[in-house]
Amino acid sequence: MRLLFRGVDALLSRANGVFVFCEDPQCILRLSLGSAPHPLSLPAALIESEAPVLLIHLWNERLPAISPEGPDLAWGTMILHSFRYSLEAVASFMVQNPELRKVRAVGGATSLPFGGVHGGGGRLLQVLGFAVFPYRSPLGAFGVFWENFYAWLLIWTYNPGSLPYRRFWRMRRSEFWTAADEFLRRYG
């Protein structure tokens, strides 16, 4: 069943334009181009709705597995290092590809580890320079349910050791964004 869902995930990623931008095994991110889902009021800029954005996606196959005892300091340190390394690779990719100069913001939506905006995942994203907001699904609660179900299936498929720490009914989605210029200043 997990193998089947890996195939479904690969098809959905392709259909949504998610691409690999860095082959380095340390990189835990993939990207896609999109548009701002709504106006984004960021500390460094106001991004209008539909402005071009670079969307960040976790590369599930490359995320370090959580042990059955749960996430610990070593795991957290590894994630922080991998995330920073990957963000530097994103900035390098942006600089090397002139067609990305029109991008106004970098970020996306995620079901953060260990609870919403104020959970560990939200704090990690803030430390990495992103503003974190509650998620606004265009399909309301119906859309949030199915997006959380998909996220839970991704966890079940790629990192089942973390399931005891990710209760489906307690999953919360959040948006994380930073202005593209600010992102390049920080990671470029």
Secondary structure, 3 states (H helix, E strand, C coil): CHHHHHHHHHHHHHHCCCECCCCCCCCCEEEEEEECCCCEEECCEEECCCCEEEEEEECHHHCCCCCCCCCCHHHHHHHHHHHHHHHHHHHHHHHHCHHHHHCCEEEEEEECCCCCCCCHHHHHHHHCCCEEEECCCCCHHHHHHHHHHHHHHHHHHHCHHHHHHCCHHHCCEEEEEEEHHHHHHHHC
